[in-house]
Structure formats: structure tokens, C-alpha cells
Amino acid sequence: MELPLVVGVDGSCSSLRAVDWAMDTAVVHGVSLRLVHAFLWQRYEAVEPAGAPGRHSARAVAENILEAAARHARRRAQEVEISTLALPEDPVRALLNEGRNASMVVLGSRGRSRLAGLLLGSVSLAVAARADCPVVVLHDEGDEGNDASGTRPRVVLGVGRPDTGPQAVRFAFREAEARRWALYAVRAWRRPAQDNADRSPPAGETVRHHREKAAEVLEDALAESQRDHPRVEVRPQVTEGLAGQVLLDASRGAGLLVVGARRAHGYAGLQLGRVAHTALHHAGCPVAVVPQRG
């Protein structure tokens, strides 16, 4: 991982949590940190940053926000190279563009919005759903202590359908190895709502069949990355239930939840999927959404 980590900052407490998490991660991976602020952020979030002089230009406000975020980051670690970038663009577009040359984009769940009841801000949701690189979103609550120092040494990986790409699996293994955390690989399964009594095996055999099939999918998905990362402690978990809820249950107390999101070529809308959407809105730990292609 040589590309920088990009963090979207707007002066909010949520974005400073993202800076903290990204700084710890940059230390772990030995990469640089790029702090990005878009000029039009205030228009999206409906309020100016606290303490910003009303007569200052958008550029001056942006520079103040970036300087404060950089000082905050340097207090956490001195060895990471930090750069700042102020862009006169829509924040979503700016972060998507910067993500094309980044190892990951890190965001707080909400910016300076008055809509405090929202679980996830529009910028975070749009970037997570469209970025070309992994996007990590930290919630306002529940993330304290979930940093790269190993306070909660567990990465949880949601393993999806057999035809999805391996990018999320590889990302999860790299993060677990770099942090020296265990990797909990989770595959949810569900039995058919109603079996045909004339054709189906006994109920016990049906359950066993679906559980074994899920275990096979999980084993196949992990095989290549396990060979590439033999030092990672892998704990496979096959659980009956709705995939979103199974992952939320497995991620309680975890340091990072990793989910994949399929990307269709030529489609410009939000591309998340039900499981990733659920994780972003409800997980109590940082969530990494990894684009899946293939």
C-alpha cells in the first residue's frame, strides 16, 4: 500500500475522528496522509464551520480548516507525511476524484449538518457508494478506541455471493495482517422459506446442506488470501440469518467491518447493495466498503 490515505475534513468532530483513525492507519501501513476540503462543503451542510469569520473567502475558510486538521493529526503521530488540498468543487466529486489515486478514503459519518437525526450524511453515503477505492466511514458514536493500536483486535469480513470479486477479502486480510488483528470471516445463509415435502430431504438434512454449502463458499473465498497471508489468524463463521443482521451481530466490539459493494460499469448512480447499506447505517464500528468487480 503506497498510495496515500485521503481524509475528507470539514472542521466537524466527526471529520476529526476520521483524521485520528486515518492517522493511525497511515502509521500502520507506512503511507502518507492527504487532508482534503472542498469549498462548497458549507453549501452541502447548511452552516459555516464554527468560528469562521463571515467576511473571509471560501479559500481562507478552507485553509483554516485544513491547517487545524493537520495540527490535530500531527499531535497523534509525527512520522507520517501530511499534505493538504483545498478544492473549489462539490465535496462528493472532489473526494471521488481524489480516491482514484488513494489507497482508501476515510470519512466521518456526518459533517456539519443540522439534520442530526440522520444516521449517515449524504457525502459519506455518496462517496462510499461510488468510489473506485475502499471507503472507510466512522460513526459519531461507537468508534472510540477503535484505532490501529489494537484496542479491539478484530477485523470482521462479510463474504458475499460466490460470483463477487475478491477485492474485499484481500483488503480485509491486508488490514488484519498490518494491524496484527484476528480476522473473523462471516458467511450468512438462509434455508428456503418452504420445502417441497415430496422432493426435499428431511428438515435436518436440509439445514445441514445449506450450512455446508455456505461453508464451502466461505472456504473458497478465503483460500487465495490465506495462502498469501499465512500469519493472519482466520476464524470462519457460518451463521443462519439475514446477512445484514448477522454482520452487525458479528461486528459488535470489532475494530473494523469490511463489506464489498458491486460496481457495474457505466452506471453513475449509488452502488452499495443491501448489506453494505445496512452496515454503513447501523454498525457500531468503522465500516470499510470495498468496490467489487468481477
N, C-alpha and C positions, 0 to 999 in steps of 0.2 A: 504494500500500500504506500505509494509515493505521492499521489495527488493530495492536495490539501483538503482539510475539512472546512466546509463552508458553514457559517452560522448566520442566520438571519437575526438582526438585532434592531430593536426599536425603542430601547430605553426602559421597557417594562420589566417587572420582576420575572415574568415568565421567560423573556428572552435572556435574562442574566442566568437563569437556571440552565438554559440551553448552552450558554457560554461555558459555565462550570463543567457540564458533562462533556462538552466537546474538548475542552482543555485537557481534562483527564484522559480522554481517548487519544488525543494527539500525543500525549506523553507516552502512552502505552504503545502506540504504533510508530512513534518517531517521525511524525509528519508535521507540517506547518498548519497554521490556523488562519483562515481568512474571514474577517468580520464584514458583513455586507448589510448596508442600509439603503433602502430605496426612498427617493424624495417624496413620492406620493403616498407613503405609509399613513400619514396623518389623514389623508382623504379617505382611506380604507377604514381606519379605526375611529374616525369621527372626533378625535380630540388631539390636541397637541401634547407632546411629552411634557411632563411636569417640569416647571422651572424654565421652559424655553421662552426667551424674550419674544414678544409678539412681532417686533419690528425686524427681527433677524430674518435673513433669507433662508430658503429651504436648504441651501448648501451649508450655511453656518449651523443650522439645527442638526443636519445630518452629521457634520464633522464633530459636533459636541457629543452626540450620541455615540459615535464610533470611538472617540477618544476615551469616553467614560467606560465603554465596554472593554477596550484594550487595557486600561488600567486595572479593571476588575479581573481580567484574565491573567495579567502578569502577577497579581498578588497570589494567584493559585499555583503558578509554575513559572520559572524564569527561563527554562531551557528551550521552550517552544518558540519558533519564529512566528510572529504575528504580523499580518498585513490587514489593512482596512480598505474598504471600497464603498464610495458613495455613488449611487446611480440614480439619474433622473428618470426613473421608469416605474411602471406598475410593479409592486413588490413580487407578485407571483411570477411575472415574466422575468424579472431580474434574477430571482432565485433559480428558476428553471434554466436560464442561460448559464448561470454560474455553476449549476450542478453538472453541466456537460463536461466540465474539467475539474471534477471534485471526486474524492473517494466516497464522500457522503455529505448530505446536507442535514444540519441539526437545527431544530426549531422548537420554540415553546408552543404550548397548545393554543394559547390565545395571546393576542397583542393588546394594545391599549384600546380595547373596545368597551363601550358602555353596556353591551349585551352580555352581562356577566352570567346569565343563565345558560349560555351556550356551552356545550361540552367541549367543542373544538372550534377554533377560529377558521374563518374562510380561507385565509392564506395558507395555514398549515394543511388543511384538507386538500386544497387545490394542488399544492406542491407535492404532497405525498401521493396524490392520485395521478400525477403526470410526469414526474421527474424521471430522467434517464439513469440516475444513480440511486443508491439506497437513501432513504429519508428517515431520520430518527426524530420522533416527536415526544417531548416531555410534558407531562401534565402538571398543572399547578399544584396538585396535591398528590401525595403518594410516592414522589420521586426522591424525597430527601434521603440521603445515604446511598442512593443507587448510582454510585460513581465507579470509575475504573479502578479504584483502590481495592476492590474486592469485598466491600462491606456485605454484599449479598451475592455470593459467588455462584450464580447460576444463570445460564442463558437458556431460554425456552424457545424451541423452534416448532412452528406448526408445519407439518408435512402435508401437502395437499394432494391433488389428484396425480396419478402416475404419469400423465401426459404433460405436466407442468415442467418448466425448466429447472435446472439445478442451482440457479443463482442464489436463492435464499438459503439453501443448505450450505453452500460454500461460504457465504457471508457469516452464517452462524458459527461454523467451525472456526473460521479465522478469528472472530471475536472471542470465542471461548478459549482458543489457544493463546491469543495475545494477553488475555486477562488472567489466564490460568484458572478459569472457571469450569465447572461441570456443564455439560450440555444435555438438557432434557429434550429429547425429540419426541413429539407428540403427534399421534395419528388418531383422529376420531373416526368412529364407524357407527352405522345405524342398521338395524335389521329392517327388512321390509315391513311396511305397515300391516300387511295381511298376507299370509302364505296360503297357497292353494293346498288344501289338505290332501288332494289326490296325487299331487306331484311333488310336494315338498317333503324333505326328511323330517323326522321328529324335531320338536322345538329345540331341544338341547343341541342336536347336530347342526341346526340352522345357525344358532348363536355361535357355535364353535367354528363353523365355516366362515362366517363373516369376520370373526375375530382373527382367524388365521390368515384370511385374505388381507386384512388391514396390516397385520404383522409383516406379511410378505412385501407389501407396498412400502412400508417403513424401512425394512431391511434393504431393499433395492435402492431406495432414495439415498440412504446413508453410505452405501458401500464404497463409492469412489472417494468421498471426502474422509471417511475413516482411514482409508489407506494413505491418503495424503497428510493426515493429521493424527498420527498414531498416539500422540501424547494426550489427546483430549479424552477426558472421561465422559463416555456417552451412556446415557440412561434412556433407553427407548421406552415409550409408554403408549399402549394401545387402549383406548377408552371408548366405551359406548356413550353416544350422546351427540348433541348438536355441536358442530366443530367450534363455533364461536364461544359457546359457554365452556366447553372442555378446555379451550386455550386460556380463557380468563381464569378458570379454576387452577390450572397448572402454573400460571404466571404469578400467582399471589406470593409476594415476598421475593420475586426474582429480580435480577438486575437488568435484564433486557428480554423483551419478547420479539421474536423475529417471525414475520409473515411475508409471504410472497403476494404479488399483485400482477396478474397477467396484463401484458401490453399488446394491443392489436395495432399493427402497422396502419398508418393513415387515419387513425381515429384521434381526434383532438380533444374529446371530452374527458370527464373523470373516469379513470380506470382503476378501481380498487377491488371490487368483489365484496361479498357479504362478510366474510371472515375478517378481512383487513379493516373494513369499515367498523365492525364491532370492536375490534382490538383498539383502534385509534380512539374511539369514543369512551371506552369503558375500562381499559386496562389500568391497573394501579402501578405500573412500572413503565419505563421508557419503551416505546414501540418502534421497531425498525421495519419499514415497508420496503421490500426489495423487488425491483422490477423483474418479472419473469418473462422470458422469451424462449420459445421453442415448443 
